Amino acid sequence: MSEFEFRKSSYSHVENDCVEVARNLRHTVAVRDSKTPDGPILRLAPQTWTEFTASLR
C-alpha cells in the first residue's frame, strides 16, 4: 500500500485524464498521472507546490 493518499481534481473526467495529488504527508506533496497509478511519482516540497499552483492563477 502506498504511503500517499492521492486525490483527483474535481475537474477530472471519466477517462482519468488528470493528475492526482497527495498532500497527506507533512514534508512532501506527491503528484502522479491518473492514467498510470503504478507509474512514477513526482515528489515536491510543499513550498514548491504552493509556488507552482500560484503561478497557474
Secondary structure by P-SEA (a helix, b strand, c coil): cccccccccccccccccbbbbbcccccbbbbbcccccccbbbbbcaaaaaaaaaaac
